[in-house]
Amino acid sequence: MTSIISAALIVLAIALYLSIISRKSKKVKKKVALAEEYGFREPTTIHPKIDPSKCIGSGACVKACPEKDIIGLIGGKGGLINASHCVGHGACAEACPVGAIALVFGTETRGVDIPHLTPDFETNIKGIFIAGELGGMGLIKNAITQGREAVEYISCRLGADKGRAEAYDVIIIGAGPAGVGASLMASKKGLKFVTIEQGDVGGTVFNYPRHKIVMTSPVELPLYGSVRLRETTKEALLDLWTSVIKKTGLEIRTGEKMTGLAREADGFRVKTSKGEYPARNVILAIGRRGTPRKLDVPGEKLPKVTYSLLDPEQHRDHHLLVVGGGDSAIEAAIALAKQPGNKVSLSYRSDSFKRIKPMNKTRLDEAVSKKSVTVILNSNVKEIREKDVRIETEGKEAFINNDYVYIFAGGELPNEFLLSIGVRIEKKFGTE
Ligand SMILES: Cc1cc2nc3c(=O)[nH]c(=O)nc-3n(C[C@H](O)[C@H](O)[C@H](O)COP(=O)(O)OP(=O)(O)OC[C@H]3O[C@@H](n4cnc5c(N)ncnc54)[C@H](O)[C@@H]3O)c2cc1C
Protein backbone atom coordinates (compact mmCIF):
# COMPACT_ATOMS: atom_id res chain seq x y z
CA MET A 1 0.00 0.00 0.00
CA THR A 2 2.78 2.43 1.03
CA SER A 3 4.64 1.74 -2.18
CA ILE A 4 1.50 2.45 -4.24
CA ILE A 5 1.03 5.78 -2.44
CA SER A 6 4.73 6.64 -2.95
CA ALA A 7 4.51 5.77 -6.65
CA ALA A 8 1.35 7.88 -7.01
CA LEU A 9 3.05 10.82 -5.28
CA ILE A 10 6.06 10.51 -7.59
CA VAL A 11 3.80 10.40 -10.67
CA LEU A 12 1.89 13.42 -9.34
CA ALA A 13 5.11 15.34 -8.69
CA ILE A 14 6.38 14.55 -12.19
CA ALA A 15 3.04 15.55 -13.74
CA LEU A 16 3.09 18.82 -11.77
CA TYR A 17 6.68 19.50 -12.81
CA LEU A 18 5.90 18.81 -16.48
CA SER A 19 2.84 21.02 -16.37
CA ILE A 20 4.87 23.90 -14.86
CA ILE A 21 7.54 23.48 -17.57
CA SER A 22 4.90 23.40 -20.28
CA ARG A 23 3.21 26.56 -18.95
CA LYS A 24 6.54 28.40 -18.75
CA SER A 25 7.49 27.15 -22.25
CA LYS A 26 4.24 28.49 -23.67
CA LYS A 27 5.01 31.96 -22.27
CA VAL A 28 8.55 31.89 -23.68
CA LYS A 29 7.28 30.64 -27.08
CA LYS A 30 4.92 33.62 -27.21
CA LYS A 31 7.86 35.95 -26.54
CA VAL A 32 9.88 34.20 -29.27
CA ALA A 33 7.02 34.70 -31.75
CA LEU A 34 6.85 38.39 -30.83
CA ALA A 35 10.62 38.75 -31.16
CA GLU A 36 10.35 37.13 -34.61
CA GLU A 37 7.69 39.63 -35.58
CA TYR A 38 9.72 42.62 -34.35
CA GLY A 39 12.87 41.37 -36.11
CA PHE A 40 14.78 40.90 -32.82
CA ARG A 41 15.99 37.34 -33.47
CA GLU A 42 19.38 37.98 -35.07
CA PRO A 43 22.21 38.60 -32.60
CA THR A 44 24.39 41.55 -33.57
CA THR A 45 27.38 40.98 -31.32
CA ILE A 46 28.99 38.21 -29.29
CA HIS A 47 26.18 36.13 -27.78
CA PRO A 48 25.47 32.79 -26.09
CA LYS A 49 25.13 29.58 -28.07
CA ILE A 50 23.46 26.93 -25.94
CA ASP A 51 24.28 23.25 -26.49
CA PRO A 52 20.94 21.44 -25.93
CA SER A 53 22.70 18.11 -25.39
CA LYS A 54 24.48 19.54 -22.33
CA CYS A 55 21.77 21.93 -21.02
CA ILE A 56 20.01 20.60 -17.92
CA GLY A 57 17.47 23.42 -17.80
CA SER A 58 18.67 24.81 -14.46
CA GLY A 59 17.57 28.31 -15.53
CA ALA A 60 20.77 29.78 -14.05
CA CYS A 61 21.49 31.55 -17.36
CA VAL A 62 18.03 33.17 -17.39
CA LYS A 63 18.55 34.48 -13.84
CA ALA A 64 22.11 35.65 -14.52
CA CYS A 65 21.33 37.66 -17.68
CA PRO A 66 21.12 41.35 -16.72
CA GLU A 67 19.04 42.22 -19.80
CA LYS A 68 15.33 41.39 -20.17
CA ASP A 69 14.01 38.38 -22.13
CA ILE A 70 17.17 37.46 -23.97
CA ILE A 71 17.26 33.86 -22.77
CA GLY A 72 14.36 31.69 -21.69
CA LEU A 73 13.58 28.02 -21.09
CA ILE A 74 11.64 26.22 -23.79
CA GLY A 75 10.77 22.58 -23.11
CA GLY A 76 13.23 22.63 -20.20
CA LYS A 77 16.17 23.82 -22.31
CA GLY A 78 17.72 27.26 -22.66
CA GLY A 79 17.08 29.19 -25.88
CA LEU A 80 17.44 32.73 -27.22
CA ILE A 81 14.42 35.06 -27.34
CA ASN A 82 15.31 38.69 -28.22
CA ALA A 83 18.76 37.76 -29.50
CA SER A 84 19.44 41.18 -31.03
CA HIS A 85 19.23 42.77 -27.56
CA CYS A 86 22.13 40.67 -26.24
CA VAL A 87 25.10 42.91 -25.49
CA GLY A 88 27.49 40.06 -24.75
CA HIS A 89 27.81 40.32 -20.94
CA GLY A 90 28.61 36.60 -20.89
CA ALA A 91 27.07 36.32 -17.41
CA CYS A 92 24.94 33.42 -18.71
CA ALA A 93 27.97 31.38 -19.74
CA GLU A 94 29.61 31.96 -16.36
CA ALA A 95 26.45 30.98 -14.49
CA CYS A 96 25.76 27.75 -16.39
CA PRO A 97 26.58 24.90 -13.99
CA VAL A 98 27.33 22.39 -16.78
CA GLY A 99 29.25 24.54 -19.27
CA ALA A 100 26.52 24.27 -21.92
CA ILE A 101 26.98 27.88 -23.11
CA ALA A 102 29.66 29.15 -25.46
CA LEU A 103 29.99 32.79 -26.50
CA VAL A 104 30.10 33.11 -30.29
CA PHE A 105 29.86 35.62 -33.15
CA GLY A 106 27.28 35.19 -35.90
CA THR A 107 24.93 32.28 -36.45
CA GLU A 108 24.94 29.29 -38.81
CA THR A 109 22.76 31.21 -41.23
CA ARG A 110 24.09 34.73 -40.83
CA GLY A 111 27.81 35.42 -40.63
CA VAL A 112 29.22 38.38 -38.74
CA ASP A 113 32.23 40.22 -40.10
CA ILE A 114 35.00 40.63 -37.55
CA PRO A 115 38.29 42.34 -38.40
CA HIS A 116 41.40 40.26 -37.98
CA LEU A 117 43.52 41.75 -35.14
CA THR A 118 46.81 40.98 -33.45
CA PRO A 119 46.84 40.61 -29.63
CA ASP A 120 47.88 44.30 -29.56
CA PHE A 121 44.76 45.29 -31.54
CA GLU A 122 46.63 46.08 -34.74
CA THR A 123 44.98 45.23 -38.07
CA ASN A 124 46.79 43.73 -41.06
CA ILE A 125 47.72 47.34 -41.92
CA LYS A 126 50.65 48.33 -39.72
CA GLY A 127 49.70 51.46 -37.78
CA ILE A 128 45.92 50.99 -37.96
CA PHE A 129 44.45 49.68 -34.71
CA ILE A 130 40.90 48.75 -33.76
CA ALA A 131 39.65 48.97 -30.18
CA GLY A 132 36.27 48.23 -28.64
CA GLU A 133 33.16 46.80 -30.16
CA LEU A 134 34.32 47.22 -33.77
CA GLY A 135 36.84 44.47 -33.04
CA GLY A 136 33.97 42.18 -32.06
CA MET A 137 34.17 42.29 -28.27
CA GLY A 138 31.40 44.41 -26.78
CA LEU A 139 30.94 45.80 -23.27
CA ILE A 140 32.04 49.05 -21.71
CA LYS A 141 34.87 47.64 -19.60
CA ASN A 142 36.36 45.65 -22.52
CA ALA A 143 36.20 48.68 -24.79
CA ILE A 144 37.95 50.96 -22.25
CA THR A 145 40.60 48.32 -21.59
CA GLN A 146 41.29 47.69 -25.27
CA GLY A 147 41.58 51.42 -26.06
CA ARG A 148 44.01 51.81 -23.16
CA GLU A 149 46.10 48.78 -24.14
CA ALA A 150 46.30 49.71 -27.84
CA VAL A 151 47.77 53.09 -26.87
CA GLU A 152 50.19 51.51 -24.40
CA TYR A 153 51.48 49.35 -27.24
CA ILE A 154 51.75 52.30 -29.65
CA SER A 155 53.57 54.36 -27.02
CA CYS A 156 55.98 51.50 -26.39
CA ARG A 157 56.66 51.06 -30.11
CA LEU A 158 57.27 54.78 -30.62
CA GLY A 159 59.69 54.74 -27.69
CA ALA A 160 61.81 57.85 -27.44
CA ASP A 161 60.54 58.88 -30.85
CA LYS A 162 57.15 60.00 -29.57
CA GLY A 163 56.07 63.56 -30.23
CA ARG A 164 59.09 64.11 -32.50
CA ALA A 165 57.45 63.94 -35.94
CA GLU A 166 55.27 66.60 -37.44
CA ALA A 167 52.43 64.11 -37.76
CA TYR A 168 50.33 63.08 -34.75
CA ASP A 169 51.63 59.99 -32.92
CA VAL A 170 48.09 58.70 -32.92
CA ILE A 171 44.68 59.86 -34.03
CA ILE A 172 41.78 58.31 -32.18
CA ILE A 173 38.48 58.11 -34.00
CA GLY A 174 35.39 57.79 -31.80
CA ALA A 175 34.79 58.85 -28.20
CA GLY A 176 32.78 55.96 -26.85
CA PRO A 177 34.30 53.90 -24.02
CA ALA A 178 37.14 52.61 -26.27
CA GLY A 179 38.03 56.05 -27.63
CA VAL A 180 37.91 57.66 -24.17
CA GLY A 181 40.10 54.87 -22.71
CA ALA A 182 42.58 55.33 -25.58
CA SER A 183 42.59 59.13 -25.29
CA LEU A 184 43.20 59.10 -21.53
CA MET A 185 46.13 56.75 -22.00
CA ALA A 186 47.52 58.85 -24.88
CA SER A 187 47.38 61.91 -22.63
CA LYS A 188 49.01 60.03 -19.74
CA LYS A 189 51.82 58.77 -22.01
CA GLY A 190 52.46 62.27 -23.36
CA LEU A 191 51.64 61.33 -26.97
CA LYS A 192 50.86 63.93 -29.60
CA PHE A 193 47.27 62.94 -30.34
CA VAL A 194 43.84 64.14 -31.28
CA THR A 195 40.43 62.51 -30.74
CA ILE A 196 37.65 62.98 -33.23
CA GLU A 197 34.00 62.20 -32.50
CA GLN A 198 31.13 62.67 -34.93
CA GLY A 199 28.57 63.09 -32.15
CA ASP A 200 29.11 63.66 -28.43
CA VAL A 201 31.35 61.96 -25.91
CA GLY A 202 29.87 58.68 -24.67
CA GLY A 203 29.31 56.54 -27.77
CA THR A 204 26.55 53.97 -27.92
CA VAL A 205 25.61 54.63 -24.30
CA PHE A 206 23.82 57.75 -25.64
CA ASN A 207 21.39 55.52 -27.51
CA TYR A 208 20.44 53.32 -24.56
CA PRO A 209 16.81 53.59 -23.52
CA ARG A 210 16.27 56.22 -20.82
CA HIS A 211 17.23 55.13 -17.28
CA LYS A 212 18.53 51.81 -18.61
CA ILE A 213 20.34 49.81 -15.94
CA VAL A 214 23.94 49.39 -17.06
CA MET A 215 25.98 46.49 -15.75
CA THR A 216 29.70 46.89 -15.77
CA SER A 217 32.76 45.95 -13.77
CA PRO A 218 35.31 48.11 -12.00
CA VAL A 219 37.78 49.60 -14.43
CA GLU A 220 40.91 51.74 -14.29
CA LEU A 221 40.78 55.05 -16.16
CA PRO A 222 44.21 56.58 -16.79
CA LEU A 223 44.64 60.02 -15.12
CA TYR A 224 41.26 59.60 -13.38
CA GLY A 225 41.66 56.50 -11.27
CA SER A 226 39.58 53.50 -10.48
CA VAL A 227 35.89 53.51 -11.33
CA ARG A 228 34.15 51.04 -9.04
CA LEU A 229 30.81 50.88 -10.83
CA ARG A 230 28.96 47.58 -11.07
CA GLU A 231 25.37 48.57 -11.64
CA THR A 232 24.50 52.07 -12.77
CA THR A 233 22.23 53.91 -15.20
CA LYS A 234 22.72 55.41 -18.63
CA GLU A 235 22.41 58.92 -17.19
CA ALA A 236 24.94 58.27 -14.39
CA LEU A 237 27.40 56.84 -16.92
CA LEU A 238 27.12 59.89 -19.16
CA ASP A 239 27.66 62.09 -16.08
CA LEU A 240 30.76 60.06 -15.30
CA TRP A 241 32.21 60.80 -18.76
CA THR A 242 31.56 64.51 -18.20
CA SER A 243 33.38 64.45 -14.87
CA VAL A 244 36.27 62.44 -16.37
CA ILE A 245 36.71 65.01 -19.14
CA LYS A 246 36.52 67.85 -16.61
CA LYS A 247 38.99 66.33 -14.18
CA THR A 248 41.56 65.22 -16.77
CA GLY A 249 41.19 68.18 -19.15
CA LEU A 250 40.86 65.78 -22.07
CA GLU A 251 40.06 67.55 -25.34
CA ILE A 252 37.76 65.78 -27.74
CA ARG A 253 36.77 67.28 -31.07
CA THR A 254 33.07 66.54 -31.02
CA GLY A 255 30.79 67.09 -34.00
CA GLU A 256 33.62 66.16 -36.38
CA LYS A 257 33.31 63.06 -38.52
CA MET A 258 36.12 61.02 -40.04
CA THR A 259 35.27 60.82 -43.73
CA GLY A 260 38.36 59.11 -45.13
CA LEU A 261 41.69 57.53 -44.34
CA ALA A 262 44.53 57.37 -46.87
CA ARG A 263 47.95 55.77 -46.62
CA GLU A 264 51.00 57.99 -47.11
CA ALA A 265 54.70 57.18 -47.36
CA ASP A 266 55.29 57.65 -43.63
CA GLY A 267 51.87 57.06 -42.14
CA PHE A 268 48.31 58.10 -42.83
CA ARG A 269 46.17 61.09 -43.63
CA VAL A 270 42.87 61.22 -41.75
CA LYS A 271 40.19 63.23 -43.50
CA THR A 272 37.34 64.63 -41.47
CA SER A 273 34.33 66.83 -42.01
CA LYS A 274 36.46 69.74 -40.75
CA GLY A 275 39.95 69.13 -42.11
CA GLU A 276 42.84 66.72 -42.58
CA TYR A 277 45.38 65.34 -40.11
CA PRO A 278 48.67 63.52 -40.73
CA ALA A 279 49.05 60.51 -38.41
CA ARG A 280 51.67 57.90 -37.64
CA ASN A 281 49.04 55.58 -36.10
CA VAL A 282 45.27 55.53 -36.12
CA ILE A 283 42.96 53.90 -33.60
CA LEU A 284 39.51 53.18 -34.95
CA ALA A 285 37.22 53.11 -31.91
CA ILE A 286 34.07 53.69 -33.93
CA GLY A 287 31.90 50.86 -32.62
CA ARG A 288 29.78 48.65 -34.85
CA ARG A 289 26.65 50.70 -35.23
CA GLY A 290 27.87 52.89 -38.08
CA THR A 291 26.71 56.34 -38.96
CA PRO A 292 22.96 56.66 -39.45
CA ARG A 293 21.93 58.89 -42.32
CA LYS A 294 20.39 62.11 -41.02
CA LEU A 295 17.47 64.04 -42.44
CA ASP A 296 19.29 67.36 -41.89
CA VAL A 297 16.18 69.19 -40.80
CA PRO A 298 15.74 71.72 -37.99
CA GLY A 299 15.06 70.04 -34.65
CA GLU A 300 16.78 66.77 -35.52
CA LYS A 301 19.12 67.24 -32.55
CA LEU A 302 16.24 67.17 -30.03
CA PRO A 303 16.65 64.28 -27.56
CA LYS A 304 13.34 62.79 -28.71
CA VAL A 305 14.89 61.89 -32.09
CA THR A 306 16.63 58.49 -32.40
CA TYR A 307 17.98 56.23 -35.12
CA SER A 308 17.32 52.81 -33.60
CA LEU A 309 14.47 51.25 -31.67
CA LEU A 310 15.69 49.34 -28.65
CA ASP A 311 12.69 49.15 -26.44
CA PRO A 312 9.22 49.59 -27.99
CA GLU A 313 7.67 48.82 -24.59
CA GLN A 314 8.86 52.14 -23.15
CA HIS A 315 6.20 53.84 -25.29
CA ARG A 316 2.61 54.00 -24.16
CA ASP A 317 0.05 56.65 -25.11
CA HIS A 318 2.63 58.41 -27.28
CA HIS A 319 2.44 60.10 -30.66
CA LEU A 320 5.26 58.51 -32.64
CA LEU A 321 6.64 59.20 -36.07
CA VAL A 322 8.76 56.60 -37.86
CA VAL A 323 10.62 57.84 -40.93
CA GLY A 324 11.81 55.47 -43.66
CA GLY A 325 10.63 52.82 -46.06
CA GLY A 326 12.83 49.79 -45.37
CA ASP A 327 12.28 46.73 -43.21
CA SER A 328 13.72 48.42 -40.09
CA ALA A 329 11.26 51.33 -40.36
CA ILE A 330 8.30 49.03 -40.89
CA GLU A 331 9.27 46.63 -38.10
CA ALA A 332 9.69 49.63 -35.75
CA ALA A 333 6.31 51.10 -36.72
CA ILE A 334 4.58 47.76 -36.13
CA ALA A 335 6.36 47.16 -32.81
CA LEU A 336 5.41 50.64 -31.59
CA ALA A 337 1.81 50.25 -32.74
CA LYS A 338 1.45 47.12 -30.60
CA GLN A 339 1.96 49.08 -27.39
CA PRO A 340 -1.22 50.38 -25.74
CA GLY A 341 -2.41 53.86 -26.62
CA ASN A 342 0.30 54.71 -29.16
CA LYS A 343 -0.53 56.65 -32.32
CA VAL A 344 2.04 55.73 -34.97
CA SER A 345 2.65 57.49 -38.28
CA LEU A 346 5.07 56.20 -40.90
CA SER A 347 6.48 58.79 -43.28
CA TYR A 348 8.21 57.68 -46.48
CA ARG A 349 9.39 59.87 -49.33
CA SER A 350 8.46 57.39 -52.13
CA ASP A 351 5.05 56.38 -53.41
CA SER A 352 5.27 52.73 -52.22
CA PHE A 353 7.37 50.30 -50.14
CA LYS A 354 9.32 48.45 -52.81
CA ARG A 355 12.14 46.55 -51.21
CA ILE A 356 10.61 45.15 -48.03
CA LYS A 357 10.15 41.53 -46.93
CA PRO A 358 6.74 40.16 -48.04
CA MET A 359 5.93 39.36 -44.38
CA ASN A 360 6.49 42.99 -43.40
CA LYS A 361 4.27 44.14 -46.26
CA THR A 362 1.46 41.87 -45.00
CA ARG A 363 1.90 43.04 -41.39
CA LEU A 364 1.96 46.67 -42.43
CA ASP A 365 -1.22 46.25 -44.52
CA GLU A 366 -2.90 44.66 -41.49
CA ALA A 367 -1.75 47.49 -39.19
CA VAL A 368 -3.00 50.09 -41.68
CA SER A 369 -6.38 48.41 -42.05
CA LYS A 370 -6.71 48.27 -38.24
CA LYS A 371 -5.72 51.97 -38.19
CA SER A 372 -2.87 51.27 -35.77
CA VAL A 373 -0.35 52.75 -38.25
CA THR A 374 -0.98 55.74 -40.52
CA VAL A 375 1.20 55.65 -43.63
CA ILE A 376 2.13 59.01 -45.18
CA LEU A 377 3.67 58.33 -48.61
CA ASN A 378 5.40 60.90 -50.85
CA SER A 379 6.23 62.85 -47.71
CA ASN A 380 9.25 64.67 -46.32
CA VAL A 381 9.85 65.76 -42.75
CA LYS A 382 10.64 69.48 -42.79
CA GLU A 383 11.00 70.33 -39.11
CA ILE A 384 10.91 68.56 -35.76
CA ARG A 385 9.63 70.51 -32.75
CA GLU A 386 9.05 69.66 -29.08
CA LYS A 387 5.40 68.76 -29.48
CA ASP A 388 4.92 68.28 -33.23
CA VAL A 389 6.53 67.64 -36.60
CA ARG A 390 6.07 69.60 -39.84
CA ILE A 391 5.62 67.27 -42.80
CA GLU A 392 5.30 68.15 -46.46
CA THR A 393 3.19 65.85 -48.64
CA GLU A 394 2.86 66.55 -52.36
CA GLY A 395 3.44 70.27 -51.93
CA LYS A 396 1.20 70.70 -48.86
CA GLU A 397 2.52 71.11 -45.34
CA ALA A 398 0.88 69.91 -42.14
CA PHE A 399 1.81 69.65 -38.46
CA ILE A 400 1.26 66.33 -36.73
CA ASN A 401 1.38 65.83 -32.95
CA ASN A 402 4.54 64.12 -31.88
CA ASP A 403 6.37 62.90 -28.77
CA TYR A 404 9.16 60.84 -30.41
CA VAL A 405 10.72 60.45 -33.86
CA TYR A 406 12.48 57.29 -35.08
CA ILE A 407 14.53 57.74 -38.24
CA PHE A 408 15.57 54.75 -40.38
CA ALA A 409 17.04 56.38 -43.46
CA GLY A 410 19.93 53.94 -43.90
CA GLY A 411 23.54 54.75 -43.14
CA GLU A 412 27.16 53.80 -43.57
CA LEU A 413 28.36 50.61 -41.89
CA PRO A 414 31.89 50.50 -40.48
CA ASN A 415 32.77 47.22 -42.22
CA GLU A 416 32.29 48.82 -45.63
CA PHE A 417 34.79 51.45 -44.59
CA LEU A 418 37.26 48.86 -43.23
CA LEU A 419 37.16 46.88 -46.46
CA SER A 420 37.63 50.04 -48.50
CA ILE A 421 40.92 50.79 -46.71
CA GLY A 422 42.14 47.19 -46.98
CA VAL A 423 41.56 45.89 -43.43
CA ARG A 424 41.21 42.10 -43.47
CA ILE A 425 37.87 40.86 -42.20
CA GLU A 426 36.80 37.33 -41.24
CA LYS A 427 33.25 36.02 -41.31
CA LYS A 428 32.21 34.13 -38.18
CA PHE A 429 29.27 31.73 -38.35
CA GLY A 430 28.44 31.02 -34.72
CA THR A 431 31.48 28.89 -34.00
CA GLU A 432 33.87 29.44 -31.12
C1 LIG B 1 21.00 48.74 -25.63
C2 LIG B 1 22.39 48.43 -25.22
C3 LIG B 1 22.66 48.13 -23.92
C4 LIG B 1 23.96 47.87 -23.51
N1 LIG B 1 24.17 47.62 -22.17
C5 LIG B 1 25.45 47.42 -21.75
C6 LIG B 1 25.70 47.21 -20.38
O1 LIG B 1 24.80 47.19 -19.53
N2 LIG B 1 26.99 47.00 -20.01
C7 LIG B 1 28.02 46.99 -20.90
O2 LIG B 1 29.17 46.81 -20.50
N3 LIG B 1 27.79 47.20 -22.23
C8 LIG B 1 26.54 47.40 -22.66
N4 LIG B 1 26.30 47.59 -24.00
C9 LIG B 1 27.44 47.51 -24.95
C10 LIG B 1 28.31 48.78 -24.90
O3 LIG B 1 27.50 49.93 -25.01
C11 LIG B 1 29.28 48.76 -26.07
O4 LIG B 1 29.98 47.52 -26.08
C12 LIG B 1 30.30 49.89 -25.92
O5 LIG B 1 29.63 51.15 -25.97
C13 LIG B 1 31.32 49.81 -27.05
O6 LIG B 1 32.17 50.92 -26.96
P1 LIG B 1 32.98 51.46 -28.23
O7 LIG B 1 33.75 52.63 -27.74
O8 LIG B 1 33.70 50.34 -28.85
O9 LIG B 1 31.88 51.90 -29.29
P2 LIG B 1 30.69 52.93 -29.19
O10 LIG B 1 30.21 53.09 -27.80
O11 LIG B 1 29.72 52.48 -30.23
O12 LIG B 1 31.35 54.32 -29.63
C14 LIG B 1 31.77 54.56 -30.93
C15 LIG B 1 31.85 56.06 -31.15
O13 LIG B 1 32.47 56.31 -32.42
C16 LIG B 1 31.81 57.39 -33.04
N5 LIG B 1 32.03 57.30 -34.48
C17 LIG B 1 31.57 56.32 -35.33
N6 LIG B 1 31.95 56.60 -36.59
C18 LIG B 1 32.66 57.74 -36.55
C19 LIG B 1 33.30 58.54 -37.54
N7 LIG B 1 33.29 58.19 -38.83
N8 LIG B 1 33.92 59.68 -37.15
C20 LIG B 1 33.94 60.06 -35.84
N9 LIG B 1 33.33 59.34 -34.85
C21 LIG B 1 32.71 58.21 -35.21
C22 LIG B 1 30.35 57.19 -32.66
O14 LIG B 1 29.64 58.40 -32.77
C23 LIG B 1 30.47 56.73 -31.21
O15 LIG B 1 30.45 57.81 -30.30
C24 LIG B 1 25.02 47.87 -24.44
C25 LIG B 1 24.76 48.15 -25.79
C26 LIG B 1 23.46 48.43 -26.19
C27 LIG B 1 23.18 48.76 -27.65
The ligand as an ORCA input file, in Angstrom:
! r2SCAN-3c Opt
* xyz 0 1
  C      21.000     48.735    -25.629
  C      22.395     48.428    -25.225
  C      22.659     48.134    -23.916
  C      23.963     47.871    -23.507
  N      24.174     47.620    -22.174
  C      25.447     47.421    -21.747
  C      25.704     47.208    -20.375
  O      24.803     47.187    -19.531
  N      26.986     47.004    -20.007
  C      28.019     46.994    -20.903
  O      29.168     46.807    -20.498
  N      27.786     47.204    -22.232
  C      26.539     47.400    -22.663
  N      26.302     47.595    -24.003
  C      27.441     47.512    -24.949
  C      28.313     48.779    -24.903
  O      27.500     49.926    -25.010
  C      29.281     48.756    -26.069
  O      29.981     47.523    -26.079
  C      30.297     49.890    -25.921
  O      29.635     51.151    -25.967
  C      31.317     49.813    -27.053
  O      32.166     50.923    -26.963
  P      32.977     51.455    -28.226
  O      33.745     52.627    -27.736
  O      33.698     50.342    -28.850
  O      31.885     51.903    -29.291
  P      30.692     52.930    -29.194
  O      30.206     53.086    -27.798
  O      29.724     52.477    -30.230
  O      31.346     54.322    -29.627
  C      31.766     54.557    -30.935
  C      31.851     56.063    -31.154
  O      32.467     56.310    -32.417
  C      31.808     57.387    -33.041
  N      32.029     57.297    -34.484
  C      31.570     56.321    -35.332
  N      31.955     56.595    -36.592
  C      32.657     57.744    -36.547
  C      33.295     58.543    -37.544
  N      33.292     58.192    -38.830
  N      33.917     59.682    -37.146
  C      33.935     60.064    -35.837
  N      33.332     59.342    -34.851
  C      32.714     58.207    -35.210
  C      30.349     57.195    -32.656
  O      29.640     58.405    -32.768
  C      30.474     56.727    -31.205
  O      30.454     57.806    -30.303
  C      25.019     47.867    -24.444
  C      24.756     48.151    -25.794
  C      23.461     48.434    -26.186
  C      23.183     48.763    -27.647
*
